[in-house]
Amino acid sequence: MVADFGQNIPEWDGRGSTEKAVVGHVPVLLKEAIDFLAVTRGGTYLDATVGLGGHSSEIAKRLGAPGHLIGFDKDAAALERAAVSCQPSAVSEPGDWPTVTLIHGSFAEIGKRVEAASLDGLLADLGVSSLQLGDPARGFSFQADGPLDMRMNPQSGRTAEQVVNHLDERELADVIYEFGEERRSRRIARALVRARPILTTKQLVDVISAAARPMNQAERRIHPATRTFQALRIFVNRELDDLKALLEAAPRVLKPGGRLVVISFHSLEDRIVKDAMRDGAKQGLYRLLTKKPVTAAEEEIERNPRSRSAKMRAAEKV
Ligand SMILES: C[S@@+](CC[C@H](N)C(=O)[O-])C[C@H]1O[C@@H](n2cnc3c(N)ncnc32)[C@H](O)[C@@H]1O
């Protein structure tokens, strides 16, 4: 880790007022992300995954009236919540709050929608929010019964139900293997095709659980449906393609000295982020700020189990 960060940031233990304000959602690696972004008063920062505004509101607090915070999210429901959590905070001086622009769209469009060399920092905290996971009607969770949807933007694209019921067995197995890194993908795909139509998350869980019983202690540690749910979610939301498009655009939209900070939650994402930053460094576009990914401390993992799998990488535009 390179120690050149945080010059303009007051000492802070990462447990600010925002965490309590965004009820039910605890931002992951919050202090670390803010430190690596080196948020400067008056700067322009883009949060590519504004979610419930946990990271965004901490950035906004540090920008003051001359600053600009731009937030993207695919999920209109998340943006509604972010609009509240990114309002002037109780801790800011009256009137000293940045312009906040919230945009409903994919971060894959940043290259087209954001001016070149205009950002002092770009943050992406990938994956799903607690709002999405916690709402059975969205179909993201294998722990609650709901319709098989899984779209981050419920206004567009194919649902998980359409994918599960319309892909042929081989395509389904490939999706489960490629995006879920599930070794039992063929067996699961065969069982899914036989059980069609599958309309709910519970039905999906039951079919997978019967087809892929844990064979050893390691497999018993995670729910048998974990990898298939991850695969379907990534496929439905084109998550890896979007991430590649974001990483391709990042060096163009950052100013020299601007910071790119990405938090990922599984190895497929982290590999893409690592390779993009390393390739950028080889081409002289970036200075790497993290040789190894930053992970959550034990204390954060205890408070917020979701942080256990988080990996954060950061780079500075040269
Ligand atoms: C982990 S949450 C972000 C939480 C946020 N950092 C906070 O503290 O409240 C990820 C968010 O990114 C959004 N998202 C995922 N992929 C996206 C994409 N390609 N474009 C825009 N938003 C995306 C999801 O809808 C979700 O709201």
The ligand as an SDF file (V2000), in Angstrom:
LIG
                    3D

 27 29  0  0  0  0  0  0  0  0999 V2000
  -23.0630   -2.2410   -3.1000 C   0  0  0  0  0  0  0  0  0  0  0  0
  -24.2720   -1.1490   -3.6760 S   0  0  0  0  0  0  0  0  0  0  0  0
  -23.5680    0.4230   -3.3910 C   0  0  0  0  0  0  0  0  0  0  0  0
  -23.7770    0.9120   -2.0050 C   0  0  0  0  0  0  0  0  0  0  0  0
  -23.2950    2.3240   -1.7770 C   0  0  0  0  0  0  0  0  0  0  0  0
  -21.8640    2.4360   -1.9260 N   0  0  0  0  0  0  0  0  0  0  0  0
  -23.7120    2.8220   -0.4210 C   0  0  0  0  0  0  0  0  0  0  0  0
  -22.8380    2.9460    0.4470 O   0  0  0  0  0  0  0  0  0  0  0  0
  -24.8880    3.0560   -0.1990 O   0  0  0  0  0  0  0  0  0  0  0  0
  -24.1280   -1.2790   -5.4020 C   0  0  0  0  0  0  0  0  0  0  0  0
  -25.0830   -0.4200   -6.1830 C   0  0  0  0  0  0  0  0  0  0  0  0
  -24.5840   -0.3380   -7.5030 O   0  0  0  0  0  0  0  0  0  0  0  0
  -25.6350   -0.3940   -8.4020 C   0  0  0  0  0  0  0  0  0  0  0  0
  -25.0820   -0.8950   -9.6640 N   0  0  0  0  0  0  0  0  0  0  0  0
  -24.5740   -2.1050   -9.9140 C   0  0  0  0  0  0  0  0  0  0  0  0
  -24.1370   -2.1830  -11.1790 N   0  0  0  0  0  0  0  0  0  0  0  0
  -24.3650   -0.9670  -11.7380 C   0  0  0  0  0  0  0  0  0  0  0  0
  -24.1230   -0.4050  -13.0250 C   0  0  0  0  0  0  0  0  0  0  0  0
  -23.5760   -1.1130  -14.0090 N   0  0  0  0  0  0  0  0  0  0  0  0
  -24.4570    0.8780  -13.2270 N   0  0  0  0  0  0  0  0  0  0  0  0
  -25.0150    1.6190  -12.2430 C   0  0  0  0  0  0  0  0  0  0  0  0
  -25.2870    1.1310  -11.0110 N   0  0  0  0  0  0  0  0  0  0  0  0
  -24.9550   -0.1360  -10.7660 C   0  0  0  0  0  0  0  0  0  0  0  0
  -26.6520   -1.3100   -7.7660 C   0  0  0  0  0  0  0  0  0  0  0  0
  -27.9390   -1.0350   -8.2690 O   0  0  0  0  0  0  0  0  0  0  0  0
  -26.4980   -0.9500   -6.2920 C   0  0  0  0  0  0  0  0  0  0  0  0
  -27.4160    0.0410   -5.9080 O   0  0  0  0  0  0  0  0  0  0  0  0
  1  2  1  0
  2  3  1  0
  2 10  1  0
  3  4  1  0
  4  5  1  0
  5  6  1  0
  5  7  1  0
  7  8  2  0
  7  9  1  0
 10 11  1  0
 11 12  1  0
 11 26  1  0
 12 13  1  0
 13 14  1  0
 13 24  1  0
 14 15  1  0
 14 23  1  0
 15 16  2  0
 16 17  1  0
 17 18  1  0
 17 23  2  0
 18 19  1  0
 18 20  2  0
 20 21  1  0
 21 22  2  0
 22 23  1  0
 24 25  1  0
 24 26  1  0
 26 27  1  0
M  CHG  2   2   1   9  -1
M  END
$$$$
